[in-house]
Amino acid sequence: MKLRSITCFIPSPLEDNSIEAAGAFAATARKAYESAGFIVQTVRLATSPFAGWFPRVESQNAMTLAHELEQAAKVNGFEYLSLGPALPEELHSFERIPELLAATQNVFFSGLMTTDGGGVSLPAVRLCAAIIHKAASLSPDGFTNLRFAALANVSAGTPFFPAAYHGGGKPAFALATEAADLAVQAFQAGASSLSEARDGFVESLQLHAGLLEETATALERDLGFCYGGIDFSPAPFPDDAISLGAAIEWLGSPALGLHGSLAAAAVLAEAIDRAQFRKAGFNGLMLPVLEDSRLAQRAAEGTLSIKDLLLYSAVCGAGLDTVPLPGDTSAGELAGILLDVAVLAQRLDKPLTARLMPVPGKSAGDRTNYQFSYFANSRVLPLHAGALTRSLAGDEVFYIHRRERH
């Protein structure tokens, strides 16, 4: 297991010395976790939603400011910076994101499609789709969309990017793990029953969480940054030894995407629920097609589809992540997918995201050819979608109440 990120949260990067103070904390935290035996892949910085503090200036000045903040974060030791989500109550904030993505290399953004109390903003859904559609053209391979996600029912304090943002108050930190290998190891161990396999995974999670929290408590006490918790969503790496898809298949699914996969995924996610530690963020299953060697393989074979991934999100997942789509996918077609994600999140009262990656010049079935150490290449997935019409294409915020048993 590795720490994917120590993520620091600050209200505004424009406040005096806020980035510098966060950088000093992150450097100390990184050393503390490395001394405790953990590999720390990145330290990251997330702010409150940019619409609340980003000045309404001309485009060129806005892009200059975004670039300056990116450089300030880098100087202070942060590999990546998230400026938070555009908000459905401030629709103008969505329109700035494509130009800000174009002006930066390591700055992440998101767009919140939902409101408190179960609301789904149809305008915000369409604006997120428009951002994805436009961002796909900012690089020849559509890679810019790695830095944008549409969010549904995602709370502040989530340490995984692009979903990370600060909800206000004191500076804080939370931990994101790369822990799919713990699931693989637990399920490879030759348990005699499903319950025994699950219990072994729970025990492993709690053991590692205890070590992480021991250091976190000391950092909070000594340095004053509030500890928000751990997101133990078992994020993968493109290697079968660190593959969530492989873990699901070790539980007994013949191949991810075939029947039985949903049951295995639910068992795995329920094990995370059973583990006792301070939770932040998703704490569900991350199934990023291009970041997991087994997912990439099954998607390339045609065994795993977008609808499968959305189905798994209903019982365990964190949404649709790094999904390669045909380059000619329209904004209207993207909006249909995003609306499904938003409604599912509200109906089930769970956080979901969508990070979709139309690949310019590619059609369904074409191989991807990314040169990125965190990606396993796959094939572009077919998309069964059309532009929304009638009531679903309206301009309202409509409400979906969580289903209750009677």
C-alpha positions in Angstrom: 0.0 0.0 0.0 1.1 3.5 -0.8 -0.2 7.0 0.0 -1.5 8.3 -3.3 -1.7 11.8 -1.8 -1.4 13.8 1.4 -4.0 16.5 0.4 -4.0 19.8 2.1 -7.1 22.1 2.1 -7.1 25.9 2.5 -9.9 28.4 2.1 -8.2 30.7 -0.4 -4.8 30.7 -2.0 -5.0 34.5 -2.2 -4.7 34.9 1.5 -1.2 36.0 2.7 1.1 33.0 3.2 -1.7 30.4 2.9 0.1 28.4 0.2 3.5 28.8 2.0 2.0 27.6 5.3 0.3 24.6 3.6 3.6 23.8 1.9 5.5 23.8 5.2 2.9 21.5 6.7 2.9 19.1 3.7 6.7 18.8 3.8 6.6 17.9 7.5 3.8 15.5 6.9 5.6 13.8 4.0 8.7 13.2 6.2 6.6 11.9 9.0 4.8 9.3 6.8 8.0 8.3 5.1 9.7 7.8 8.5 6.7 5.6 9.4 7.5 3.4 6.4 5.0 4.7 3.9 5.7 5.7 0.3 4.2 9.1 -0.4 3.5 9.5 -4.1 2.3 13.1 -4.1 1.4 16.0 -1.9 -1.5 18.1 -3.2 -3.3 21.3 -2.4 -7.0 22.0 -2.7 -8.8 25.3 -2.2 -12.4 26.3 -1.5 -14.6 26.6 -4.7 -12.9 29.1 -6.9 -16.1 31.0 -7.7 -16.0 32.3 -4.1 -12.6 34.0 -4.3 -11.5 34.1 -7.9 -11.8 37.7 -9.2 -14.1 38.4 -12.1 -11.5 39.8 -14.4 -10.8 39.6 -18.1 -9.9 36.2 -19.5 -6.2 37.0 -20.0 -5.8 38.2 -16.4 -7.7 35.1 -15.1 -5.4 32.8 -17.0 -2.4 34.6 -15.7 -3.6 34.3 -12.1 -4.3 30.6 -12.5 -0.8 30.1 -13.9 0.7 32.1 -11.0 -1.1 30.0 -8.4 0.1 26.9 -10.2 3.7 28.1 -9.9 3.3 29.1 -6.3 2.0 25.7 -5.4 4.9 24.1 -7.2 7.5 26.3 -5.5 6.0 25.2 -2.1 6.3 21.5 -2.9 2.8 20.6 -4.3 2.7 18.5 -7.4 -0.9 19.3 -8.1 -3.4 22.0 -7.3 -7.2 21.8 -7.3 -9.1 25.1 -7.4 -12.4 23.3 -6.6 -15.7 23.0 -8.3 -17.8 25.4 -10.3 -21.2 25.8 -8.5 -24.7 25.3 -9.8 -25.8 28.5 -8.0 -23.1 30.4 -9.9 -23.4 29.1 -13.5 -21.0 31.7 -14.8 -18.2 29.9 -13.0 -18.5 26.9 -15.4 -17.7 29.0 -18.4 -14.2 29.9 -17.1 -12.9 26.4 -16.7 -11.8 25.5 -20.3 -9.6 28.6 -20.6 -8.1 28.0 -17.1 -7.3 24.3 -18.0 -5.7 25.6 -21.2 -3.5 28.0 -19.3 -2.2 25.4 -16.8 -0.6 21.9 -16.7 -1.2 20.7 -13.2 -4.3 22.5 -12.0 -7.5 20.6 -11.6 -11.1 21.7 -11.7 -14.5 20.2 -11.2 -18.2 21.1 -11.7 -20.8 20.3 -9.1 -24.1 19.1 -10.7 -26.1 18.7 -7.6 -27.4 20.8 -4.7 -28.2 20.2 -1.1 -31.3 18.3 -0.3 -31.3 16.1 -3.4 -31.3 18.7 -6.2 -30.0 18.0 -9.7 -29.2 21.1 -11.8 -30.0 20.4 -15.4 -28.0 23.6 -16.5 -25.0 22.5 -14.5 -25.2 19.0 -16.1 -25.1 20.5 -19.6 -22.3 23.0 -18.6 -20.1 20.1 -17.3 -20.8 18.3 -20.6 -19.8 21.4 -22.6 -16.5 21.6 -20.6 -15.6 18.0 -21.3 -16.4 18.4 -25.0 -14.3 21.6 -25.3 -11.4 20.3 -23.1 -11.1 17.2 -25.3 -9.8 19.5 -28.1 -7.1 21.2 -25.9 -4.6 18.4 -26.5 -4.2 15.9 -29.4 -5.1 12.9 -27.2 -7.8 14.5 -25.1 -5.6 14.2 -22.0 -6.7 17.6 -20.6 -9.9 15.9 -19.3 -7.8 14.1 -16.8 -7.9 17.4 -14.9 -11.7 17.8 -14.8 -14.5 15.8 -13.3 -18.3 16.4 -13.0 -19.3 15.9 -9.3 -22.5 14.6 -7.8 -23.2 14.7 -4.1 -19.5 15.0 -3.3 -18.7 16.6 0.0 -15.8 18.9 0.8 -12.6 17.3 2.2 -12.4 14.5 -0.4 -8.6 13.9 -0.8 -8.7 12.4 -4.3 -8.4 14.7 -7.3 -10.2 16.2 -9.3 -12.9 16.0 -6.6 -10.9 17.7 -3.8 -12.1 21.0 -2.4 -12.2 22.8 1.0 -15.5 23.5 2.7 -14.3 26.4 4.8 -12.9 26.9 8.2 -9.4 26.1 9.3 -6.7 24.6 7.0 -7.0 20.8 7.0 -5.6 17.6 5.5 -6.8 14.2 4.5 -5.2 11.0 3.1 -5.8 9.2 -0.2 -4.5 5.7 -0.6 -3.3 3.5 -3.4 -4.4 0.3 -1.8 -5.8 -2.1 -4.4 -2.9 -4.4 -3.6 -4.3 -5.0 -0.1 -7.5 -6.4 -1.7 -5.5 -8.5 -4.1 -3.4 -9.9 -1.3 -6.4 -10.6 0.9 -8.3 -12.5 -1.8 -5.2 -14.4 -3.0 -4.6 -15.8 0.4 -6.7 -18.9 -0.2 -9.6 -18.1 2.2 -12.1 -21.0 2.7 -15.1 -18.8 2.4 -16.3 -15.4 1.2 -16.7 -14.2 4.7 -13.2 -15.2 5.6 -11.8 -13.4 2.5 -13.8 -10.3 3.4 -12.7 -10.4 7.0 -9.0 -10.7 6.0 -9.4 -7.5 3.9 -11.1 -5.7 6.8 -8.3 -6.7 9.1 -5.7 -5.4 6.6 -7.5 -2.1 6.2 -7.7 -1.5 9.9 -4.1 -2.4 10.5 -2.9 0.1 7.9 -5.4 2.7 8.9 -4.2 2.5 12.5 -0.7 3.3 11.4 -1.8 6.2 9.2 -4.0 7.7 11.9 -1.2 7.5 14.6 0.9 9.9 12.5 -2.1 12.0 11.5 -3.1 12.6 15.1 0.4 13.7 16.0 0.5 16.1 13.0 -2.8 17.6 13.9 -1.7 18.1 17.5 1.7 19.6 16.7 1.0 21.6 13.6 -2.6 22.7 13.8 -4.0 21.4 10.5 -7.3 19.6 11.1 -7.2 15.9 10.3 -10.1 15.1 8.0 -9.6 11.3 7.7 -8.6 8.7 5.1 -10.2 7.8 1.8 -9.4 4.1 1.6 -11.0 3.7 -1.8 -8.6 1.1 -3.0 -7.2 3.1 -5.9 -5.3 0.9 -8.4 -2.1 1.2 -10.5 -1.7 -0.3 -14.0 -0.2 -3.5 -12.7 -2.2 -6.7 -11.9 -0.7 -6.8 -8.4 -2.4 -3.4 -7.7 -5.6 -3.9 -9.7 -9.0 -3.7 -8.3 -10.3 -5.6 -11.3 -7.9 -8.4 -10.4 -9.1 -8.3 -6.8 -12.7 -8.7 -7.9 -11.8 -11.6 -10.1 -9.8 -13.3 -7.3 -13.1 -13.3 -5.3 -14.5 -15.5 -8.1 -15.9 -13.4 -10.9 -14.9 -15.2 -14.1 -14.1 -11.9 -15.7 -14.9 -8.3 -14.7 -18.0 -7.4 -16.5 -19.6 -10.8 -16.4 -22.4 -11.7 -14.0 -21.0 -12.2 -10.5 -18.9 -9.1 -10.8 -21.5 -6.9 -9.1 -21.7 -9.3 -6.2 -17.9 -9.3 -5.8 -17.7 -5.6 -6.0 -20.4 -5.2 -3.4 -18.6 -7.5 -1.0 -15.4 -5.6 -1.4 -17.1 -2.2 -0.9 -19.0 -3.5 2.2 -15.6 -4.5 3.7 -14.5 -0.9 3.5 -17.7 0.1 5.4 -16.9 -2.5 8.1 -13.4 -1.2 8.7 -13.1 1.2 11.6 -11.2 4.5 10.9 -12.0 8.1 10.4 -13.4 8.2 6.9 -13.1 11.1 4.3 -14.3 11.2 0.7 -15.6 8.2 -1.2 -14.4 5.1 0.6 -15.9 3.1 -2.2 -14.5 1.2 -5.2 -12.6 3.3 -7.8 -12.9 1.7 -11.1 -10.8 3.9 -13.5 -10.6 2.2 -16.8 -7.3 3.6 -17.8 -5.6 3.4 -14.4 -6.2 -0.3 -13.8 -4.5 -3.0 -15.9 -7.4 -5.5 -15.5 -10.1 -2.9 -16.2 -8.2 -1.8 -19.3 -7.9 -5.4 -20.5 -11.6 -6.2 -20.0 -12.7 -3.0 -21.6 -10.5 -3.7 -24.6 -11.9 -7.2 -24.9 -15.5 -5.8 -24.8 -16.4 -7.6 -21.6 -16.7 -4.4 -19.5 -18.9 -1.5 -20.7 -19.9 1.9 -19.5 -23.2 0.6 -18.4 -21.5 -2.0 -16.3 -19.4 0.6 -14.5 -22.5 2.7 -13.8 -24.2 -0.4 -12.5 -21.3 -1.1 -10.1 -21.5 2.5 -8.9 -25.0 1.7 -7.5 -23.5 -0.7 -5.0 -20.0 0.4 -4.4 -18.3 2.6 -6.9 -17.2 6.2 -7.1 -18.6 6.7 -10.5 -17.1 6.7 -14.0 -13.4 7.4 -14.1 -10.9 7.8 -17.0 -13.3 6.4 -19.5 -12.0 6.7 -23.1 -14.8 7.7 -25.5 -15.1 8.3 -29.2 -13.7 11.7 -30.3 -16.9 12.7 -32.0 -19.0 12.3 -28.9 -21.2 15.4 -28.7 -21.9 17.6 -25.6 -25.5 16.4 -25.8 -24.5 12.8 -25.6 -22.1 13.5 -22.7 -25.0 15.3 -20.8 -27.0 12.1 -20.9 -24.3 10.1 -19.1 -23.7 12.9 -16.6 -27.4 13.2 -15.8 -27.5 9.4 -15.0 -24.6 9.8 -12.6 -26.1 12.8 -10.9 -29.5 11.2 -10.4 -27.9 7.9 -9.2 -25.9 9.8 -6.6 -28.9 11.7 -5.3 -31.3 8.8 -5.2 -28.8 6.6 -3.3 -27.3 9.5 -1.3 -23.7 8.6 -2.3 -20.9 10.6 -3.8 -20.2 9.9 -7.5 -18.0 11.6 -10.2 -17.6 11.3 -13.9 -14.2 11.9 -15.5 -14.8 11.2 -19.2 -12.2 11.4 -21.9 -13.3 11.8 -25.5 -10.2 11.0 -27.6 -9.9 13.2 -30.7 -9.7 11.2 -34.0 -10.6 7.9 -32.3 -13.6 5.7 -32.8 -15.1 3.0 -30.7 -12.8 0.0 -30.7 -9.6 2.0 -31.5 -6.6 1.5 -29.2 -5.6 4.3 -27.0 -1.9 5.3 -27.0 -1.3 7.4 -23.9 2.3 7.7 -22.7 1.6 8.1 -19.0 2.9 6.0 -16.1 -0.4 5.9 -14.3 -2.3 4.7 -17.4 -2.8 1.2 -19.0 -3.9 1.6 -22.6 -7.2 0.1 -23.6 -9.7 0.6 -26.4 -12.2 3.4 -26.9 -15.5 2.3 -25.4 -18.7 2.5 -27.5 -21.2 5.0 -26.2 -24.9 4.3 -26.3 -26.3 7.8 -25.8 -28.2 10.6 -27.6 -28.9 14.2 -26.8 -31.6 14.7 -24.1 -34.9 16.2 -25.2 -38.2 17.4 -23.6 -38.3 17.7 -19.9 -34.8 16.3 -19.3 -33.4 19.1 -21.5 -34.9 21.8 -19.3 -33.4 24.5 -17.1 -34.7 23.5 -13.7 -33.2 22.2 -10.5 -35.3 19.2 -9.8 -35.2 17.1 -6.6 -34.7 13.4 -6.2 -35.5 12.1 -2.7 -33.5 9.2 -1.3 -35.5 6.0 -1.4 -36.6 4.7 2.0 -37.8 1.3 3.0 -41.3 1.0 4.5 
